[in-house]
């Protein structure tokens, strides 16, 4: 077995070289196309939700910072900024949990179907 330096700089065995033109089996697979569209739409939807929440928070700081600095209860140090900030954390965590749950159920099943070579 002779070790060679491949064109991308990694050492490997000569017989383990990648083919010049890999087979294009996934490109024409309707399940793969559906997977890509589904994942992209879901990801962009969650991204829009996250950006909306963050921009709303930033805009509330810019235009209504006085409200965020007001105490929840008169004479107490806790202001409205604390629960709003914590709510942002909870919202972010919830979106990540939703994405992971969906990826582990729906998307992984679609990936497995594509890997098995199913066409429809």
Secondary structure, 3 states (H helix, E strand, C coil): CCEEECCCCCEEEHHHCCCCCCCCCCCCCHHHHHHHHHHHHHHHHHHHHHHHHHHHHHHHHHHCHHHHCCECCCCCCCEHHHHHHHHHHHHHHHHHHHHHHHHHHHHHHHHHHHHCCCCC
